[in-house]
Amino acid sequence: MPAEEGAGPRQIGVLTIEPRALATRIDAGEPIQLIDVRTPEEFAEGHLPGAINIPLDRFDPAALLPAGNSERILCCRSDRRSDIAAERLAQYENDTVLHLKGGIVAWERAGLPVAR
């Protein structure tokens, strides 16, 4: 996320996004790349629509394809693993990275759709 001109210094690190806020951004058609860092078995049980699965034990920011204009947002079951992956990505890209607050558990509690 480049800083806007005159907006002050760019923030670098990890931030969270609430499930409903993410759903709103997805519904608006914003360019988002969702990365689920759970195991393939967990991913198969249900995931955010459009998410790709890159388990945390194989998550290598240097190996990710360029996101282009998309913002990457990471998720997992509760948000612990996605926080770890987001920290790795933020350090690698020297930028701000978002991960889903409360993970897929919070997403489902908010009544949002899950793909299987």
N, C-alpha and C positions, 0 to 999 in steps of 0.2 A: 504494500500500500504506500505509494509515494505521498509525501507530505504536500499539501496544497500550498501554493505560493503565499507567503505571508502568514501561514498557519502555525508557525513555530516549529520546534524540532519534531521529527518523526518518532513515534512511539515504537519501541522494539520490545518484543516479549510475547507472552501468551495471555489472551483474553478469552472469556467465555461468552457464549451466545445462548439465550434462552430458547427452548423449543419453539414457542409460538413466533418469536422473532425470526428464527431460521425458516420456519414454514412460510411466513409472509414473504421473505426474500426469495424462496424457491418458487412460490406461487406467482411472484412478480416477474419471474423469468430471469432473475439476476444470474450472471455467469458464476456458478459455484461448482467446485469439484469436491464432492463428499467422499471422505476416506474413512472407512470403518476399520479400526485396528484390532478387532476381536479375532478369535480363531475362526477358521472356515466353518466349523460346526456351529458356533454361536451365530455367525453371519447367516447361515442357512436357516436358522430358527426364526429369523426376522430381522430386517434392516431398513434403514431409511431408503425410500425409493430413489433410485439413481446412484446410490453409494457403490463405491468399489471397495473390495476387501484386500487390505494389505496388513496381515497380522503384525503386531508389535515386534515379535521376535525376528521379523524379516523387514521391518520398516527402516529404510535407509534413505534419508533425504537426498543424498547425492544420486541415487538411482531413479528418482522420480522423473517422469517426463515433464517437460516444462508445462506449467499451468496456463500459459498464454494469458488471456484476459481474465481467466477464472480466479476466484479467490478459493483457496483450499480451506475446508473446514473439516476437522477431525472429530470422530465420535467412537464410543465404545459402549460397554454396558452401563457403567455408572459415571464415568468421566476420569477415572484414575489413569488408565492406559492412554487415553487420548491426550491427557495433560502431558504425559511423558513424551509421546510422539510429537505433540505440538511444540514442546520445549526444544526438542532436537531440530525440528524444522525451522523454528524461529531463529535459533543460533546459526544454523546452516545458511539460511537466506538473509540473516541480519534484518529481520522484518517482524511485523506483528502477525501472529497466527491465531485463529479462533478454534475453539473446540466446544462441543455441545455440552452445556451445563446439565449435569444429571444424567447424561447419556441417553441411550435408547429407553431406559427405564422411565425417565422423565418425559421423553417423547410420547411413549405409550400412555402414561398417566394423563397427559394433556389431550388424549383422544385423537392423536394424529396418526395418519396411515403408516402401516408397516408393510413392506414387500417381503414375499417369501419365495 
